[in-house]
Amino acid sequence: MTKYRCKICGRSFTKAKGKGSIKTHCAAHKAQAHPNRKKKSSGKKGKTKTARRISLPNKEYYLKNKRIYRKCKGIEKTHNENGDLVPCYKGHDISSFYASGEIQVSEGIVEEWLKKKFGNTSLVFNTGTAKKLFDIGVYHSHKPKRNVEFYEIKPRDSKRTDAQLLKKQQSDWAKKAMKMGIMVKLVFYKEDNFEFRHSVIPLDMYNIKDYSLPYEHEKTEKILKKIGPFTKLFNDKKLKDISENYTGHSVKFMREIKKVREKNKK
């Protein structure tokens, strides 16, 4: 016969005290809800986190704020305020420096290629950090009715998703330029161990949407996979000159810091 009922779970009891009573049952509820209650061990040992081991090849590399830096000792060069190359004594965050060097050289290769293509009767210029404009502009006298062209340099790397495509401001500007008779082109590049291969895509009012944000993974990658062929625009000797002129640092230096960066990613 039921005499007592638990207000928490509704279970019925016939005894007030002792084993199997409402009292011991309620005590168990209180113990279960207590904030200091120790949980029973499952018997499985949790994984302990081990600190990632950093491997630095020599004293020219050092850690700062958990990032790897490479100290220059004057062998490499850097640009001063006047744009002249002077000995470099800076410490470089190797990840940031390699990324910026990749951009500078990928653009530099196209810039030098355009100078060679259009010759002395042309003006090839980098637009700098302008948000809307494409990276490189060309004024030439080969075609009097269409003597201005612009080139935007983009990486072809599926891991970099949005970076492969034109931003809305760039896309809008390009459409306006095309309506005025200005030719606009996209130049995609692939980089591996500081070697570069490029592929040029002329843009028009129809295909520009394929190379503009937003990035839609499967649809966008299907389009981008059709780009090609990718070819080297210059030989290794010219690449060496371009790297030193645009970054102040040698191809050898860039490959060295990439090797250290990749080794410490693992």
C-alpha positions in Angstrom: 0.0 0.0 0.0 1.4 3.4 -1.0 2.0 5.8 1.8 4.7 8.1 0.5 5.4 9.6 -3.0 8.5 11.3 -4.2 7.8 14.9 -5.3 10.7 14.8 -7.8 10.2 11.6 -9.8 6.7 10.5 -8.5 7.9 7.1 -7.3 5.9 5.5 -4.5 7.2 4.0 -1.2 5.7 2.2 1.8 8.5 3.0 4.3 9.5 6.3 5.8 12.9 5.4 7.0 15.6 2.7 6.4 16.7 0.8 3.3 14.3 1.2 0.4 12.5 4.1 2.1 11.4 7.5 0.8 14.1 9.1 3.0 17.0 7.3 1.4 15.5 7.8 -2.0 15.2 11.6 -1.6 18.8 11.7 -0.1 20.0 10.2 -3.4 18.2 12.9 -5.4 19.9 15.6 -3.3 23.4 14.0 -3.7 22.8 13.8 -7.5 22.0 17.5 -7.8 24.8 18.7 -5.5 27.3 21.0 -7.3 30.3 19.4 -5.7 29.3 15.8 -6.5 32.2 13.8 -7.9 31.3 12.1 -11.2 32.1 8.4 -11.6 35.1 7.8 -13.8 34.3 6.0 -17.0 37.7 4.2 -16.8 38.9 5.8 -20.0 41.9 8.1 -19.8 41.5 11.4 -21.5 44.0 12.6 -24.1 46.6 14.9 -22.8 47.5 17.8 -25.0 51.2 18.1 -25.8 52.9 21.3 -26.8 53.7 21.6 -30.5 57.5 21.3 -30.9 59.0 24.1 -32.9 62.0 23.3 -35.0 64.3 26.2 -35.9 67.3 25.4 -38.2 69.7 28.0 -37.0 70.2 31.2 -34.8 68.8 33.4 -37.5 65.3 32.1 -36.6 63.6 33.0 -33.4 60.2 32.9 -31.8 58.1 36.0 -31.0 54.6 35.9 -29.7 54.5 32.2 -30.7 55.4 33.0 -34.3 58.6 32.2 -36.2 60.8 35.1 -37.4 63.8 35.1 -39.6 66.5 37.8 -39.0 68.2 39.3 -42.0 71.9 40.2 -41.7 72.3 42.6 -44.7 72.8 40.0 -47.4 69.2 40.4 -48.6 67.8 43.8 -49.6 64.8 45.9 -48.7 63.2 49.0 -50.3 63.8 52.3 -48.4 61.4 55.3 -48.4 62.7 56.4 -51.9 62.2 52.9 -53.3 65.9 52.1 -53.5 67.2 48.7 -52.5 69.3 48.8 -49.4 70.7 46.0 -47.1 68.0 44.4 -44.9 68.5 44.0 -41.2 64.8 43.4 -40.3 63.3 40.4 -38.6 60.5 38.9 -40.7 57.5 36.9 -39.6 58.1 34.0 -42.1 54.4 33.2 -42.7 53.4 36.9 -43.4 56.6 37.7 -45.3 56.2 34.6 -47.6 52.5 35.5 -48.3 53.3 39.1 -49.2 56.3 38.0 -51.3 54.1 35.6 -53.2 51.7 38.4 -54.1 54.5 40.9 -55.0 56.2 38.4 -57.3 53.1 37.0 -58.9 52.1 40.6 -59.8 55.7 41.5 -60.7 56.0 38.6 -63.2 52.8 39.8 -65.0 54.0 43.4 -64.9 57.4 42.5 -66.5 55.7 40.2 -69.0 53.4 43.1 -70.1 56.4 45.4 -70.5 58.0 42.9 -72.7 54.8 42.2 -74.7 53.9 45.9 -75.5 57.5 47.2 -75.6 58.9 50.7 -75.4 55.7 52.4 -76.8 53.7 51.4 -73.7 53.3 52.5 -70.1 52.8 49.6 -67.6 51.9 50.6 -64.0 50.8 49.0 -60.8 47.7 50.6 -59.3 48.9 49.9 -55.7 46.2 49.4 -53.0 43.3 51.0 -54.9 40.2 49.0 -53.8 38.2 49.1 -57.1 41.0 49.2 -59.7 42.6 46.0 -61.1 46.3 45.4 -60.1 48.1 46.5 -63.2 47.2 49.0 -65.9 48.6 49.3 -69.4 48.6 52.2 -71.9 49.9 51.3 -75.3 49.8 52.4 -78.9 49.2 49.0 -80.6 45.5 49.6 -81.0 44.6 53.3 -81.1 40.9 52.6 -80.6 41.5 50.3 -77.6 44.8 51.3 -76.0 44.0 50.9 -72.3 43.9 47.6 -70.6 43.7 46.4 -66.9 44.8 43.1 -65.4 43.8 41.6 -62.0 46.0 38.9 -60.5 44.4 36.1 -58.6 45.6 32.8 -57.0 44.2 29.6 -58.4 44.0 27.6 -55.2 40.7 25.9 -54.0 41.9 26.3 -50.4 41.8 30.1 -50.7 38.1 30.2 -51.8 37.1 33.9 -51.9 40.6 35.1 -52.7 40.3 33.6 -56.2 37.3 35.8 -57.2 36.6 39.4 -57.9 35.1 41.5 -55.1 31.8 43.3 -55.9 33.6 46.7 -56.1 36.1 45.2 -58.7 33.4 43.5 -60.7 31.2 46.7 -60.8 34.3 48.8 -61.9 35.3 46.2 -64.5 31.7 46.3 -66.1 31.8 50.1 -66.2 35.3 50.0 -67.8 34.1 47.4 -70.4 31.2 49.7 -71.4 33.8 52.4 -72.1 35.7 50.1 -74.4 38.5 49.3 -71.9 39.8 45.8 -72.0 39.9 44.0 -68.6 41.6 40.6 -68.0 42.0 38.2 -65.1 45.4 36.5 -64.6 45.3 33.4 -62.4 48.5 31.9 -61.0 49.6 28.7 -59.4 52.5 28.8 -57.0 54.6 25.9 -55.7 57.9 26.4 -53.8 58.1 29.9 -55.2 57.7 28.8 -58.8 54.9 30.5 -60.7 52.7 29.6 -63.6 50.0 31.9 -65.0 46.9 31.8 -67.2 45.2 34.8 -68.7 41.4 35.1 -69.0 39.8 37.9 -71.1 36.7 39.2 -69.3 33.4 40.2 -70.9 29.9 41.1 -69.8 28.9 37.4 -69.8 31.7 35.5 -68.2 32.6 38.1 -65.4 29.9 36.7 -63.1 31.7 33.3 -63.2 34.8 34.9 -61.7 33.1 37.1 -59.1 32.0 36.6 -55.5 30.1 35.0 -53.9 32.1 31.7 -53.8 29.8 28.7 -54.3 32.0 25.7 -53.7 31.0 23.1 -56.2 29.7 25.5 -58.9 32.7 27.8 -58.6 35.3 25.1 -58.5 33.8 23.5 -61.6 34.3 26.7 -63.5 37.8 27.4 -62.1 39.0 23.9 -62.9 38.6 24.7 -66.6 41.2 27.5 -66.4 44.4 26.7 -68.2 46.9 25.9 -69.4 49.2 27.4 -66.8 52.6 28.3 -68.1 55.8 29.9 -66.9 56.1 33.4 -68.3 59.8 33.6 -67.5 62.8 31.3 -66.9 64.4 30.8 -63.5 67.0 33.5 -64.1 64.4 36.1 -64.7 62.4 34.9 -61.7 65.5 35.5 -59.6 65.8 39.1 -60.8 62.0 39.8 -60.3 62.1 38.4 -56.8 65.1 40.5 -55.8 63.7 43.7 -57.5 60.2 43.4 -56.0 60.8 41.9 -52.6 64.5 42.7 -52.1 65.0 39.0 -51.2 66.3 36.1 -53.2 64.3 33.1 -54.4 66.6 31.0 -52.3 65.6 33.0 -49.2 61.9 32.6 -49.9 62.2 28.9 -50.4 64.2 28.5 -47.2 61.5 30.3 -45.1 58.8 28.3 -46.8 60.5 25.0 -45.9 60.8 26.1 -42.2 57.1 27.2 -42.2 55.9 24.0 -43.7 58.0 21.9 -41.4 56.4 23.6 -38.3 52.8 23.3 -39.6 52.8 19.5 -38.9 
